[in-house]
Amino acid sequence: MKEKILKKAENLENYIVEKRRDFHKHPELKFEEERTSSIVKNELESMGYDIVKTAKTGIIGLLGSNKDKKTVALRADMDALPLQEENEVPYRSKIEGKMHACGHDAHTAMLLGAAKILADIKDDLNGNIKLIFQPAEEGDSGAKMIVEEDVLGDIDTIFGLHVNSEIPSGIISTKKGPIMASSDGFKIIIKGNGGHSAHPHHTDNTNIAGLEVINGLNKIVSNNIDPTKDAVLTVPKFKGSDKGNVIPDKVEIIGSFRTFDEDVRDTILKRIQDISKNYSKAWNCQAEFIILGVSYPPTINTQKETDFAIKTAKELSKFEKAEKKLSSEDFSFYLKKYPGTFIYLGIADEKKGTDVSHHHPKFDVDEDVLYLGSALYSLLAYRYLDM
């Protein structure tokens, strides 16, 4: 069956690339994926899938309905980023200020390729398939919404695939345990009596309170976290007065932190709140702490499913063990509820210019390896159902 699936994927290469380029030319931001979802829905229906709509613009394709058999879920994200593309290519984004700078266009196309393969071999499948075309990975978490809507039911496992421009083209990579970090954005608002800079003694200097808070935040990881644990806390934005002679009534501090450990996350969260409150109070100011957006948990691959995914991947292409990354992924919400694995497909080829970082205006994908993604999706589903 491996050879059969791989051959089908190779024969679908033009289809996969065509779909990827079409999605790339028409990028849609989180929860705006109306055009993309419509195309996905029409394609899946033409292949014989039943359709469930979810998470505003999400689509789930269902193949098989035997409740006595296992069910495998495969996921692709669909949303783009608010970036102006700088690539001069025939499939350049047609939408000003929007581009697929992370590869989600490729993910959607690869999963559509897999949908065709799985529909072709449906009589050989020993169970059911759920294909998740998910909106809003880039903030607000479409995955969290899908899990909360409980539209997946009792799936037995879930696999996600992401192109990676740090890994050479065609290499498949993953690892057991933590593979990507949690992500929490926060804002601290410090309020006090402002005034003229010539009379600081008549004010509660919010700037001083804010700087003391930032100084305290920068000591959390080094002083409150076990040195053997991975964590990073960054404060890139401090907004105070717009004038050189005005002490403001309010300052804002915006930052984020990431870790692979939920207990470490809880410790950092508590320390930020304590430091903000007490340092501000020391300068007669008041602090308000706000979590920004949706907090993403760490992405933690389960052992059994990852061992299986690694074995399967090695049959299709070269494999290398993934390194943990402090970037985040909302696939983590699926893995908090279901066993599964998040996998990388390398696309880095310097000669083709596909080794540019994700979220960069010149990001691009090595289309010559996308058929491998469709083959991997399909073989994982077929083999897992046959276990």
N, C-alpha and C positions, 0 to 999 in steps of 0.2 A: 504493500500500500504506500510505503514511503516514496518509491519511484513513481507510482501513479500520481500521487499528490504533487510531487515536485514537477513532473512533466506538465500537469495541468496549470500549475503556477507559472511556469516558463511560457506556456502558450497564452497566458493572460497578461503578459508583461505590458503589451501595448494598451490594453484596457486599464490597467492599474495606473500607468503613467498618464494616460489621457484624463482619467478622473482626478488624479492628483493635480495636474496642471489647471484643470477647470476650477477646482476648489481654490487653488492658489491665486488665480486671477480674480476670484470673487470672495475675498476674506470677510468673515463676519465675526464680530466680537461676542463676548459671553452673553448668552440668552438672546442673541440676535440671529441665530443660525437658521433662519427660516428657509432660505434658498437651499442651503446644504441639506437640511433635514428633508425637504421636499424631494430632492434628488435621491437621497438615501432611501426614503420610503418607496418611491416609484421603482427603484432598482430592486429592492428586496421583494416587493410584491410581484414583480415580473419573474422572480426566481422561485416563487411559491412560499415565501415566508408570511406568517401572520404578524401583524404589526400592533405594538402597544406604544402609545405616546407617553412620555414622562418628562419631568423636570422642564416644563415649559416648551423647550424646543428639542428635547431628546427623543430618540427613536430606539425601540428594542424590537429586533427581529426574532421570531420564534420558529424553530424547526423541530417538529416532533412534540408529542403531548402524552407520552407514556409515563404515568406517575410512578410506575414500578421500576423505572430505569433512572440512571443517573442523568444529571443535567450539568453541562459545562457552559460557563459564561465567558465570552471574549469581549474585550472593551477597547474602543478607540475614542479619543476626544476630537472635537470638531472645531473649537473656537480659535480665532486668530488674536493678534496683539495690536494695540494702538501705536504702530510704528510706520514711518514712511519708508517704503522699500527703496534700496539703492542699487539693486541688481538690474543690469540691462539684459534681460532675457525675454524670449517671446511670450512667456507666461507670467510676466511681471504683473503685480497687483494693479487692478484697474480702479481701486478705491483709494482715494487720497487719505493718508494717515492711518491706513490699516494694512497689515500684511501677515502672512503665515510665517512667522519668524521662529517657530519652535518645532515645526514638523507635523502639526496636527492634520494638515491636508494630506500628508503621506499616510498617517495612521488610518484616516477615514478610507482612503483609496485601498490600502492593504487589506482592511477588514472587508471591504466590498469584494475584493478579489477572493478572500477566504470564503465569503458567503456563496460565491459562485461554485467554488470547489466543493464545499460541504453540501450544497444542494444537489450537485452532480452525483455525489457518493452517498446520498441520504439512505439508500437501501442497505448500505454497509455500516451505518452508524448504530451502535448499540446503546442508544439513549437520545437525549434531547440537547438542543443547542439554543442558547440565548445570546444574540449579538447586541451589544450595548454601544450605540452611537451617542456619546455623551456631550452635552454642552458645558461650557463654563468651567473648564479646568483652571484657567488663568484668573482665579479669584472668584469668590462667592460659591465655589464648589458645587458643580452639578452632580458630582458623585455623592456628596452628602445628601442632596435632595432626593436622588434616586433611592438611596438606602432608606431614607426616612419615609418615602412613599411606599416602600415594601413591595415594589413591582417585580422584584427578582425571585421572590418566593424562596423555596428551600433548594437553591442551587448547591451543587456539591463542591465546586471550585470555580475560581475565576483567574484568567490570565490577561495581563495587559502588556502591550508592546510599545516601546518608544524609541524613535531614531535618536542616535547620539553622535554628535559631531566631534567628540573627543576619542572615539574608538574607530580604528581603521575600517573601511568599507567591507561589509560582508561578515564581519565577526559578530557573533552573538554573545551576550554577556549578562550574567546575573550572579546572585549570591544568596545564600541562606541568611535569615535574620535581617537586621536593619540594612536597608540599601539607600534610603533617602530620609532626610530629617523632617522633624516637625517644623512648623512655621507659625509664628505669632507676631502680628504687627500691633503696636500700641501707641497711644498718645497720652501725654501727661499735660494737663492744663494747670498752671500755677497762677493763682490770683492774689492780689494784694493792692494796697493803695499806691498808685503811681504819683508822679509829680515832676517837677522841674529838676533837671540834673544838677543845678546849682544848690539845691536844698535836699540832698539825699536823706538827711536826718528827719525830714518830714514825711518820708515815704516808707513803705515796706518794699524793699528793693527786690522785685520779682526776678530781675536778672541774676542777682547773687544767689537767690534760692535755686533758680534753674541750673546755674553752673555747679552748685554744690550737689544737686540731684544727679546731674550728668556724671560728675566725678565719682559719686557713689555707685551709679549703675555700672560704670566701667570696671569696678572692682569685684562685681558679683561672681563672675566666672572664675577669676583667679583665687578668690578667697572663700567662696561658699559652695563650690562644686568640686567633687572628687576629681583630682587631676587625671585620673584614668578614664574619665568620662569625656565625651566630645560635646562641646557646646560653644556657641558664639552669640554674643549680644552686641548689637551695633546701634549707635545713635547718630544718624546722618543729618538730622534736621533740628535746628533750634531757631525759633522765631520770636524775636523780641520787639523792640521799638523800631519804627520806621524813621525816627528822627534822632539826631545826635545829641539833642539836649532834653530828651523826654525819657523818663523812667516809666515803663508801661504798667498798666493795671494788670496785664495778663501776658504770660509767655507760654509758648507751646513747645513741647519736646516730642519728637516722633522717632520711633525706632522699631527694631524687630529683634527676635531671638530665635535660635534653632538648636535642636538637640535630637538625639536618637532615643532618649530615655524619658518616659512619661513622668517618673519621679523627679528627674532633674528639671523637667519643664515646670512641674508644680513648684519646686523650690525657687526657681528663677522668678516665676510669676509672683510668688509671695514676697520675695525680697524687693522686687521693683515697687510693689505697692507700699511696703513698709518704708523704704528709703524715700519715696516720693512724699508720703504723708509726713514723716517725722523731720526730714531735712527742711521741708517747706515750713512746717510749724516752728522750727527753730528761728526762722526769719519772719515770724508773724504772718505767714502766708498760708493759703489753703491749696491743697492739691486734689485734682480729680484725675482718676485713672480710667482709660477707655481702651478696650480691645478693638482693634480696627479690622473690619471684615470678618471672614471665617477663618478660624484657627485650624490649620491642617495638622493632624497627628503624624508621627513618623511612619514611613512605609516599611513594614516588617514582613518579609517573605516567610511563609511557613516551610518547615523542613521537608516534609514528604513531597509536597508539590514542587518545591524547588529542585530536589534531587531528580524528580521525574522530568522537569523542564530541562535541566542540564543534560540529562541522558538523551532526550529527544533532540535538543539543539545540536549536539555533537554529531548526530546522524545527518544533519543538513549542511553544516558549515563549520568553520573554525570556531572554537569557543575559548573565552578567557574569563576568569573570575572578575566580577565587577568590584570596584572600589566604592566604599561608602561616599555619598555626596551630601553636602549640607544644603543643597537645594531641596525643594519639597514637591510633592505630588498628591493630588487629592485621590489617587488610587488607594491611598492609605485608608480611606473610609470603607472601601469594600473589604480590605484585609482585616479591619477591626471586627467584621462580622462573619466573613467567610474565609476559608483557607484558600491560598492562591499565591501567585508569583508575578512580580513585575520584572520585565525583561528589556534589555537594550539591544537594538540592532545598529551596528556601527555604520556610519555613512561618510566618514572622514577620508577625503581624497584631495590632497593638496593641489594636484594638477587640475582637478575639476573645480576647485574653489569651494569644496563642501566641508572644509575643516574649520569654518568660521563659527564662533560661539553662538549658541542659542540666544534668542532675544536680541540679535544684532541685525541692523538694517541690510546687511549683506549675507545673512544666513541663507543657505540653500541645501538641497538634498541630492545625494547621489542616487538618481533614479534607477541605475542599473542593478541595484540590490533590493529594490522594493518587492520583487516577486518572492524573495526569500521570506519576507515578513508574512505574505499571504500563505506561503507553504508552512511556515512555523505555526501560525494561528491554527491552520487546518490539521496539521499532524498532531499538535497538542490535544485538540478536541477529539480527534478520532482515537488516538491511543489511550487517552484518559477514560473515555467511555468504554473502552475494551478491556480495561484493567480488572 
